[in-house]
């Protein structure tokens, strides 16, 4: 009898989300969701009627505040999506997914939550009325390609979905989304590896926004979503000094892991595998170009960000690094939070010391699980996250014996038999 290849314990990167007015900050690592209320100066007490702790039973893969700040959404490998009220910190809706969840998005008016599963389906949930248990409706599909990111356009007209197969789909978000979204506006094609993250640049000159995307090909690209036209490409790994100009992106060592816009989109912060810090890009909306503004290094410790967050009301960039289930580590949910202040095209960014970040030690104890963290494990954590991303998103060439096993164990073959 043939035995199934040994399955390794999956690691998941630490995630961070910042409330639109920076009144609270959330961190997820492994199954743990931690929220610090900056207005109260203490940890938020999350309430879920299921009384289960942790609230998720497996790695959380996505957390997100809604545009108004009234909702926080968490979802992941336990096939559940939870919607939290940021006023009471109570879970107001739990949605069951057929597959593991990889990305979430909240409509600009807070009425709908969309989530993507590992098989390339995007689902939509109507939160009006906010019932305890909701059933999702299928919205659109990427046909068995893992969806890595979901984003609503600033005007709410489109929902964007990015996937492992290098593409970004721009879909018209219908008036009745529970009936499905069938009208595709455009495809943004040009990346040569998986698309890892999406964000929008807004300005008075371009109210519908310009799209920026990060990828495993070590680039950040600027797009017009109406036509799908590629406006500019920035080789961020080369700009950061991680690759020579003839460097091969196929090595997958310098994938863009996350990006977010700051200061109303004047700047784009970029996290790259192996970079102990972040890259700041300047977006010239009139010229429709991206250019290097600064490389901000985090000195004194091994800090390679796994996720970034910011609010529109401050010039602060929140960063987290960490991983769940790191082999050989006593802490199963490892996280470290840092903050960069003074992010402005005219200022010099400063990486704040722990005593100077909002919330100080209480915040660190809440979001990290401890105020002090052993620095030695974070390089290993960064390597584990890099390996996990490659395993998940980079298409594999299986040895012949593995291909035969996979053929014999396919669910559709079993059903036909």
N, C-alpha and C positions, 0 to 999 in steps of 0.2 A: 504494500500500500504506500502510495506516495505521500510524503509529509509536506505540509505547507511551510514555506520559508519562514524563519523566525521573524516576528514582527517586533521592531524596536519601539521603545516608549517614545511617543511623539513629544517634542518640545514645542513651545509656542512663545513668541516674543512678547515682552511686556508692552502694553498699550497705554496711551494717555489721551484724555479729552478735556478741554477747557471750556467752561461755561462762557457764552457769548459776552457777558460783562465781567468775567473772571470772578464771579461770586463763589464758584466752587470748582474743584479739580477732581477728576476721576482717573484712577489707574486700575488696569486689569492685568493680572499675571496668573497664569494657570486658570483654575476655576474661581479665583478670588476677585471680587469687585470691591474696590476701596474708594471712598469718596470723602474729601475734606471740604467742609463748609467754611470758606474764608470770611464770610460775614459773621458767623457765630464763633469762629476761631477754634473749631473743634471738629472731630470726625462726625460725619453724617450717619445717623442710625437708619440703615435700610430696613424696610419692613416688607416681608413677603408672607402672604397668608398660608403658604405651604409650610412655613416654619422650618424649612430645610436650610442648613448652613454647611458649606457655602451654597449660595442660591443657584449656582450652576454646578453641574456634576462632572464637567470636563473642561478642557481649555476654552477660554473666552477668546474669540477671534476678531471681534469688532465691538467697539463702544463709541457712542456718538450722542452729543447734545443736539436737540432741534434748534432751528434758527432763532426761535423766540426764547429759548432757554427753559421752557416749561417742561420739556421731556428729556430723559436720558434713556438711550436704548442700549442693551447689551445682548450679545448672541454668540454662539460658538459651536463647539464639537458635540455638545450634549443635545443638539437638535432642538433647542428652545430659543425663542426671542422674548426678552422681557422688556417691558416699557415701564419706566419709573417716572413718577411725578417729582419734580425738583422742589416743589413746595412742601410736600409731606414726606418725601423720600420713600413713598409706598409704591410697590409694584402694582400698577393699575391694570395691566394686561399681560398675559402670557400666551405666546403662540407656539404651537408645535410644528416643527418642520419635518418633512420626510427624510431629509438628508442633513449633513453637517452644514452649518451656516458659515459663509466666508466674508460677507460684507453686508452693511446696512446703510440706509439713507432715510431721512425724514423729509417729507414734503415741506415746502417753505411755510405753509399755513398750519402745519402740525396735524393735519387731518389724516394723512396716510403715512404708514411705515412700510418701506420696501426692504426686502432682504434677498440675498442670493445664496444658493446652495452649491455644494461641491460639484454637482452635475450640470451646472450652467443654467439653471432655471432661476428667474427672478419672480418673487412672489410679492403681493401687496395686501396690506391689512388696513381696513377702514377703522379708525379710532373713534368714530362718532356713530353711536355712543361708545364710551370706553368700558366695555364689558370685561369681566375678569378673564374669560377664555374666548379667544377669537380664532376663526378659521381663515387661513389665507387663501387668496385666489391667484392663479397663475397670471403673470403680467407679460413676460417675454422670455425668450430662450436663446442661449448661445450654443446649443447643441453639443453638450458633453465637454465643453471647455470650461475649466475652472474660472469663475469670475472673481477678480481680485479687488475690485473697487466699484462703488456706486456713488453717484453724485447727481444732485439736482442742479440745473442751471439757475443762475441768480433770479431770473424772471419766472422760474417755475414751469416754463413751457416744455422743457426737455428733461428726460432722465438719461444719464450716461452710464454705460457699463463697460468696464475694461476686463480683459481676460488674458489667459495664459498664452493664447495663440496670436499675440502681438497686436491685437486690434482694439479699437475703441468704437463702440456703437452709440450713436446719438438717436434716441427714440422720442417721438412726440408723446408727452404725458397726457393721456386723454381726459376728458371731463368725467368719464365714467370708467376709471381704471379697473374696477372689478370685472369688467367685460374684456380686459386684455388691452395691450398696447400694440397695435398692428402697423402703425405708420412710422417707418424709419426715415429720419431726416438726412443722415449721412453716416459714413464711416470715416474715422480718422486713422489712416494707414501710413506707416513709415517706420515704426519701431521694428527692430530686428530680434528682439527677445520679449519675454513676458512684460506686460504693462503692470506695474506694481501699485501706482497711486495716481490720483487725480485731484486737481484743485482749480478754482476759478479766480481770475484776476478781474476785478471790477473797477470801473472808473466812469466819470461823467462822459468821457469820449466814447465809451463802449458799454452802455448800460446792460446789454445782454451778457457781457463778460467774454473774456478770452480764456481758453482752456490751457492749463499746463499739465503735463503728464510725465511721470518718472518710470524708468524701465530697467530691466536686467541688462540692457545694452549700454548701461552707464551714461545715458543721456537724459536731459530734460527737454521736452519739445513743447512748442507753442502752436495752438490751433485756432482756426475759425470753425466753430462747430456747425454753423449754418451750411457751409459748403464742404466741410471736412478738410479744408486746405491746410497744409503744413506751412506755418509762417516762419518758424525759426527752430534751429536745433542747437543746443548747448552741450558740448562734451564735458560734463561736470567732473568726471573722474580725472580727465586731463587737466582741467582748470585747477583742481585741488592738488595736483601733483602726484596722484596715485597711479597714473598711467602715462607712458610716453605717447607722443602723437601717433605712433604706429602701433599702439597697444591693442591687443586682441580682446574684444569684448566677450569672445567665446569662453574666456577663462572664468567668467561669472564671479570674479572676486570683488567686483566693485559695483554691484547692482545698486540702484537708487531704491532705498527702502521706504522713504516717506518724504512728503513735501507739504508745506502749508504757506499760505500767503499772510503777509504782515503789513501793517500800516496801509490799509485799504488797497492792498495789492501792489504797492510800489515795489515791494521786495518779496522774493520767494525764498524760503528756507528749505534746504535740501539735506537729507540724511543719506549717507552712502556707506555701504559695507566697508569696513576696515578704516574708515575715517574717524579719528577721535575728535569730533567736533561737527560743525555743519558748514555748508557752503551757502552764501547769500547771493542771490541773483537779482539784478535790477531789470525790471520790465519796462521798456519804453513802448507805451500803448500806441502812440502816434506812429512810430516807426515800425511797430509790431516786431520787436527784437528782444532777445534775452542777452544779458552780458554779466560778467562776473563783477560783483560788488566787493565782497570780502570772503575770506575763509577764516572762520572763527574756531580756534582750537581750544579744547578743554585740557588745560595743563594740570599736571600733578596727579592724575589718575587715569586708569584705562576706561574711558567712557566713549563707547561707540553707540550713538542713539539708535533705538529700534523704532521709536515713534515720536512725532512732534505734535505740539498743540499751541494755539494762540487764541487770543480774543481780539475783537475789533476795537475794543476800548482802551487797550494798553499797548505799549511797545515792548512787551515781554514775550519771549519764546520759551515754552515749557518743553522739556525733553525727558524722556525716560529710556533707560537701558535695562535689560534684564531678560530672564527666560524662566520657563517652568520646566521642571523635571530634568535639570542639568545633571548628567551622570557624575557621580562622585561628590556631589554637593549635598550638605546636610539640610540646606534650605530649599524646599521644593518650589518656592515661589519667590524668586530672586528679583529685586528691582532697585534701581537707583534713580533719583529725580534730581535734575539740575535746571537752572533757569538762567537765560541770557537776557540782560536788560539793556536799554539804550539802543534798541535796534531801529535805526533810522539812517537814511541815506547821508545825513549830515553829521551823525554821531559815531563814536567808536563803541561797538558793542562790548559789554562787560559780562563775563561769566560770574554770577553772584556766588559768594560764599554761603554756606548753609545758614549762617546767622542773619543773612540779609535777604533771604527769599521770603515771600509772603507766607505767613503761617509758621515759619521757622521750624523748630524741633518737633512741635506737635504735628505739623503737616508731614514731615519726613517719617515720623513714627507711624502715622496712619497710612500713607501711600506706599512706603517701602516695607512696612511690617516691622521695621526697627530703625532707630535714628542712625546707628553706625553700621556700615556695611564693609565686609572684607573686600578690599580692592582687588586682591589676587585672582578672584574667580571671574571677574568681568570680561577679561580677554577670552577665557574659555567659553563664557556665555555668548560673546559676540561670534565666535567660531561656530558654536552650536546653532545659533540663529541662521547664520549663513548656510550651513549644511542643510538645515531644515527647509529653508526657502528653495534651495536648489533641488532637493528631493521632491518638493511639492510642485514646483512650477516649471522646471526644466524637463522637457520630454526625454525619456530614457530610451536607450537602445538595449533591449533585454537580451541576455544570452539565450541560445536556442532552447535549453532545457527549461528556462523560466517562461519562455513564450508558450511552450507546450503545456506547462502547468496552468498558465493563465487561461489558455483556450479551454482546458478541461474543466476549470472551475468557474467559467462564466455563467452568470445567472440565467441568461437567455437560453443557453444550451440545456441547462437543467430543466427549464420550463418546457422546452420543446420535447425533451425526452419524456 
